[in-house]
Amino acid sequence: MPQLNPSPWFAILIFSWLIFLTIIPPKVLAHSFPNEPAPQSTKTLKTEPWDWPWH
C-alpha cells in the first residue's frame, strides 16, 4: 500500500506549503481597502435639546 510510505507525500506536503507561503502572502498584503477610515476629531459637539411640537 503506497499510503504507508511517507517519503513522497511528505515532500509533496513541504513543497506545496512552500509554494503557498511564497505566492499567497504578497497577494493578500497587496490588497487595499477602497474606503480608508478617516481620523475623527476629538472635540465634543454641543447638543441642543429638541422641542417636541405637541408640548
N, C-alpha and C positions, 0 to 999 in steps of 0.2 A: 504494500500500500504506500503510494508516494507521499501521502499526507504525514507519515511518521518521520520523514526525513526533513528536518527543519532548515537545512542549509540553503536550498534555493528560495524558499519562502521568506526566510529572514533577510536575505539580500534584496529581494523584491520589496519587502516592507521598508527597509532602510532607504533604498533608492527612491521609492515613491514619496516617503516623508521628506527626503532632501529636496526633491522637486517641488513638493507642495510648500515647503518652508522658504524656497527661493523665489517662487513665482507669485504666490498669493499675498504675502505681506506688503510688497510695494504697491500692488493694485489697491489693497484696502487702505493703505496710508495715503494714497494719492487722491482718495475720494474727498470731495469738498461739498459742504452743505450749501444749498442755494440761499438760505436765509441765515446769515451770521447774526448772532444776538448783539443788539446794540446796548451799550452801557447805560444803565438807568441813573437818573440824577438822584442825589441823596437829600435834596431839600424836601421838607414836608409841605404839602399843599394845604391851604386853608379851606376847610369845607364850610359851606353855607347851609343853614337849615332850610328845608324845603317846606313852603307854606302849602298846606292842603287846601284845595278850593272849597271844600264843604264845611270848613270850620269857621 
